[in-house]
Amino acid sequence: MGTPTPGIARINLPKQRTHAGFPGLCRLADGRLLHVWRDGPEHTGGSDGRILGQRLTAGFHPLGAPFLLFDWALDVRDPSVSLSRDGSTVYLTFFSYTSATDHTSWFSTSTDEGTTFGAPVRIDPGSTRLATTAPVVQRPNGTLLAFCYGRRIGNEARDSAYAYRSTNGGASWSPVTMANGPAAGRDYQEPWAISLRNGAVLAALRYGSQDRIAVTASLDDGGTWSAVTPKFPGWGRPALVELATGPTICVYRSPIGFPYHALYRVSQDRGGTWSPGATLATAGAQMTSAAPIEIGDGLVAMSLGLESNATTSSLIGLHMLDV
């Protein structure tokens, strides 16, 4: 067991409009990759974002052209995908965006390897200020966990992070507060969680919006969560992946100070302590967002979004290896 290291080869992934970002990635049952992303002319907009998908080889070579998944009157964005434990179902989450105070989180499933998805289910029908930027986690007992952040009531002063639990395949969801923003007097945003091989669920999230990356954990399938503990400077969605060889990797955005970089850290003790930050990509990026998954023991495939400015963002595929 060593230190996971980025590979040299990086592949520019297809896009259709000038701003391709906020990717999701999962490994299908036969080893192919399903790549999804938000495609649009700019970073935000009330009606111009759509969700595209494409299948790729494990080496990021296209298997057919990109295909449209969702294109609503509203901006749809930040798609994430994961695969059920039995390999039969792809889970998709995303959110629709009208404005900074009006956005809604959705869940959908596919049984044809991501070619088509069923009618989306609203994760919290009572909230119109809730975003999701992380993949669903399926627990060994079948419970699904979706991770969201925002202001459920609508008039709260700070964002909170939530784990939504479903025991009926995603037909309905119940919220559990992971990190209470109003109570702490700070924002908690973009939680990303994974099932660890020791049975726990580990989540990373933004602590104070643009301040630090923090972690919290659950030992009861997302029913309760440990105290939120800040770990290192950074922001952006903190994407996690645990390797079969032992380490846990967190990919995140560098601390405030343009240009932003895509950085990663490694934990050998399941999120307790972390290595110093190392650079994945610079590229003068304004925003970065990553979707890392393990595709073989100690081998990570990652889609990485690099936003140069408000109207230009590209996606690259890269690998990391625990050597």
N, C-alpha and C positions, 0 to 999 in steps of 0.2 A: 504494500500500500504506500503510494507516494503522494505527490501533489498534482492534482489535475491541471493539465497544460493545454492551452488552445492549439489547435492545428494550424498549419501555415495556409493551407488551401481554403479559400473563401469564395463562395459562389454567389453572384448576383441573382436574386430570385425575381421571377416575372412580376410585372405590375402593369396596370392598364391606364391609370391616371397618374398625375404628378405626385400625389401624396399617398404612398402605400405604407401602412404602419400598423402598430398594435397587433402583432401576430399571435396566433395560437398554433400549436403543433402537437400531434399525437402519433403514436406508432400503431398501425393497424395489425390485425391478427396475423397477416401474412408477411409482416416486416416492412411493408411500404409505409410512407409517411403521409398523413393528411395535414396539409398546411392551409390555414385560414387567416384572413387579414381584412382590415378595413381599408377600402380603396376610395379615394375621393380627390378633389382638387385642392383641399387645404386641411389644416389641422382640425378645425371645428366648423360646423355649419348646421343650420337648422334643417336642411333637407338633402344634403349632397353626399352623404356617406353610405356606402353599401358594403356588404360582406361577400367576399369571394372565397372560393376554395380551389385547391389543386392537389393532386396526388403526386408524390415525388418518390424517387428511390431513396434508400438510406444515405446515398451520397449526394442528395439534393438535385438529381437530374429529373426534369419534368416527365411525367407519364400522362401526356395529354395536356390540353390547354386549360387555363383557369376557367372555372364555371361559377355562375351567380348562385348564391344561396339566399340572400335577403336584400331587397331594395325597396324600402318603404318610403312614404312621403316624408317621414322623419329621418334624421341622420341616425343610422345604425352603426355601432362601432364596438371596438375592443372585444372581438370574438375570442373565446378560448375553447379548446376541445380536449377531451380525454376519452379513454376507452373503458368500457365496463370490464369487470374482472373476468368474465367469461368470453370476452372478445366479440360479443354479438351486437353491441350498441355503442354508438358514438354519442357522447354528451356534449352539447354546445350551450354556452352562455354568452350573452352580449347585452348591451344596453342601448336603448333609444334615447336620443338627445334632442331637446328643443332649445334649452338654455341652461345656464349654470344653476338655475333653481328648478328645473323641470326635466328629469330624466328617470327612466324606468328600466329595471333589470328583468331579463327574460331567460327561459330555459327551454331547450328543445332536444329531441333525440332523432337519431338516424339508425336504421337497420340495414342500410345498403352502402356502408362504408363512407358515409358523408356525401353521397351524391344528392340525396334529398333529405329534408328534415320535416318533421311533423309541425303542426300548428304550435307556435311558442306559448308557453305558460308563463304568466306573470309571477315572479318569485314572491313579491309582496304586493298584493292588490291594493293595500291601503296606503302605499307610499308613492309619491311622485318625485322623490329626490333621493334615488338609490342607484348606485352604479356598481357594476361588477367587471373585474379585469383579470379574473383567475379561473382556472379550470375546476370543474366539479371533481370531488374526491368520493369514490365509493369505498365504504368500509367493508370488512369481511362479513359482517352481518347483513349487508345489503343497504344499510343507511346511506343516503346521498347527502353530501355537504356542499353547499354553494356559498361562496364568500363575496360579501357586498360591503359597501361603505356609503355613508351619507347621513342624511337627517330624516329618519323615518317619520317623525311627527311633522316636520316641515318648517317649524319655527324655532328649532334649536339653534344654539349659538355656535356649536362645533360639530364636526363630522365624527361619527362613531364607526367602528368595524363590527360586522355581524357574521356569524355562521348560521346559515339557514339549513335546517335539517328536514329531510323527506324520507318517510318510511313506506311510500307508495309509488316509488319509481319516478318521482318528480311531479306527480299530479297536484300536490299541494306542499307547502313549506311552512315551517315554524321557525321564527328567529330566536337566536341566542346571542346576547351581547358579548363580544370578545373584548372590546376596549371601549369604554364609555367616554366620549369626548367632552360633553358638557361637565361631567363630574370631575374630570382631570384638568379642565381648562385648556385643552389642546386638541388639535385635530388628529384623528387616526384614520389612515386612508390606505387603499389598495392592498388589503390582506391577500396573501397567497399561501396556500397550505398544501402539505403532502402527507401521505401515510408513511410513517417510518417503519422499518423492518422490525423494530422492537414493539410495535403495536400502538405507539402514540401517534397523534397528529401534531405536526409542527407547523406553525404559521409565522411568517414574517410580514411586517407591515410598516408603513411610514409613521413615524413618531414625531408629531409636530409638523406635519405637511412637508416641509423642506429642511428638516433638522437632522434626524437620525433614522436608522433602520432598527426596529425592535423585533423581539420574538415573544411568542406565547405558545403554550402547548395544551393539549387535551388528552386525557386518558380514558374518556368515556364517550367516544364517538361524537365529539363536539358538543356534548351536553353542558360541560363546564370548561373554563379556561384558566390557566395559571395567570399570575400577575404579569402584565406587559413589561418587558425588560429591554431598555435600549441597549444596543450593542456597538454600533459604529456610525460615523457620519455618512450621510447619503440620503438620496430620495429616489423618486421614480418607483415603479412597481418592483418589489424585491422578489424575483422569481427563484423558486427553490427546486432543487433536484437532489435526491439521495442516490448514491451509487452502491451497487452490490458489493463493491470493494471496500466500502466503509465511509468515505467522506460525504459530506453534504455541501453543495455549492449554492451560493446566493449570487445572482446577477442583478445589478442595480445601477442607478445613475449617480455620477459623481456629485459631491456637495456643490452648493451654490457657487457659481463663478463661471461665466461663459468662456470658452466653449465647454459643454458638458461631455463627459466620456462615459462609455459603458465599462463598468468595472465588475470584478467578481472577487469573492472571498470564499475561503474553504474552512469548514469546521470538521474536526475529527471527533467531536463529542456531541453530535446531534444538536448543534446550535448553542452550546454553552459558551464556547470561545471560538474566535474567528481569526484567520490569518490576516496580515495586512492586505489592503486592497491592491489588486493588479489590473492592468488595463486589457480589455478585450478589443476595443476600437476607439479611435479618437474622431477622425473625420470632421472635426469642427461641429459636432452634432449639437443641435439645440435640445432635442429630446431623444431618449433611447428607451426601448422596451424589448424585452427578451422573452422567449418561450423555450426553455431547455427541457429535454427529456433524455432518459437513458435508453439507448437502443442495443446495448450489449454490455456485458460486465465491464464497468469502468469506462465505457464509451458514451459520450453525450453528443447528441445532435441538437442544434439550436438555431432558431430563426431570430434574427436580431434586426429590429427597426432602428434606423438612424435618420432622424429628422434634421435636415440642414437649416430649414427656415419654415415659416408658416405654410408655404405652398409646396415644399419639396421634401419628400421622405422616400427612402429606399429600404429594401429588405435584403439581407445577406444570410446565407446559410453557412454555418461553420461547425466544426467538431472540437470536442475536448476529450483528452485521454488521461486516465489516471495511470501515471507511469512511475 
